[in-house]
């Protein structure tokens, strides 16, 4: 069987993809865009990403929406790390290995019509929430994003202005100066809210306690721990 030009650009086999582009978001953070091809996933899931010829891989939440014609992940480079600096040096045409998708961190579609959704993220933990917002434009959502500096509000322009709260600790450029857990303590949420938390474990544990103190049940809270 003869492969089309589009198929040849997509993959060598079903696991290997050619990088389409690297998009710098800050000095340390970037996204890697790959052709989507036949890859299918549910928003909120993650993939295992490796570099062709390297023995290591890392897991990254999928950053694009289900209906986008590309596959994208969000990466923050750890300068002293082994893997992320290698990812940052990839060029268009570089080969990466993708396995997955994995995970059950998903929007309950049955609740979209009559529930509010609060997405709570630290740093690059915002990745699955961008995917969710792009996939479900009808969501009644609010994003609460905790970062150090305002320039780390990755793709902030894609969210409705009144649905995105940036919490900054290193400068005062966000809507809230301080940790996002402080914003949570100061905020009220209606009873029919579904909470989704993604990011570092300390933030998630603290946020769980705050939401519990506010009277929300564990089945209203969904977590994806990055580290």
TORRONU-638315 format. One record per residue (C-alpha): residue in one letter; x, y, z. Coordinates in steps of 0.1 Angstrom, whole numbers, plus 5000, padded with zeros to 4 digits. Example, Ala and Ser with C-alpha at 12.3 -4.5 7.8 and 13.67 -1.06 7.14 Angstrom:
A512349555078S513749895071
END
This chain:
X500050005000X501450344991X501350605018X500150955011X502351255016X500351355047X500751005062X504551015055X504751345073X502851215102X504750905114X507250625108X505050395128X502150475151X504450575180X506850815163X505951175153X507851455137X507851785156X505952045137X507152335159X508352475192X506452775206X508252975233X505953115260X508553235284X512253195287X511752865304X508352735291X507452625257X504952405238X505752125214X503352075185X502951745167X500751635139X497651475154X497151215126X495050915139X495850995176X492650995197X492251115233X489851255258X490551605271X492351585304X494351285295X498151275293X500851115271X504250965277X506751165255X510151045246X512951145222X513850905195X517050735204X516850835241X516050585269X513950825290X510450965287X508251195307X504451235311X502751555299X499151655299X497751725265X497452095259X495252105228X491552045224X490051725211X488951905179X492252065171X494151925141X497351905161X498751745193X500451975218X502151955252X503252225276X506752195290X508752395316X512452345312X514352245344X517852385336X519652125358X517351845346X518151565322X515051555299X513351895295X516552065282X516651805255X513051875246X513852245244X516552185218X514251995194X513652135160X510952095134X511351745120X512851595151X511451255160X509651195193X507950885206X504350915220X502650655240X499150685254X496850845260X496550775298X494350885327X490850955338X491151325346X488151415325X485151645324X481851465332X479851555302X476551475320X477251765344X478052035318X474452155314X473752225351X477152255370X479852505373X483452405368X486352555387X489852475373X492652525398X496152505385X499752585395X502252655368X502152425338X499252235355X497052465335X497652235304X494552005308X492252305315X493152475282X492352145266X488952135284X488052495276X488952445239X486952125237X483852235256X483152605247X479752575265X481352515299X480452745327X484052765340X486452965360X490252925359X492352995390X495952995380X498853025404X502253135392X505253345404X505153615376X502453745353X504253645322X503653285332X499953315324X500253085295X497853165266X495753375289X494153555260X492253235251X490153245282X487253475288X488553765308X485953735336X486653365339X490353375345X491953475378X495753495378X497353465413X500953595414X503453565442X506553735426X504954045413X501554225414X500454185378X497853925385X494253975397X495353845431X498653895448X499553585467X499153205465X496053065448X495252895481X494753235496X492353325468X490453005475X490053085511X488753425503X486253305477X482753155478X481552895454X477952765447X477052415458X476852265423X480552325416X482852065402X486552135411X489452015390X492952055405X496252005386X499752095396X502252025424X501251805453X501552075480X499052305463X496652015458X496751895494X496252255507X493452325482X491751995492X491652105529X490352445520X487552305499X486752045525X486452325551X484052505528X481752195528X482452045495X482451665492X485351465479X483351345448X483151705437X486851735436X489051585409X492851585411X495851535388X499151555407X502251655387X504851595414
END
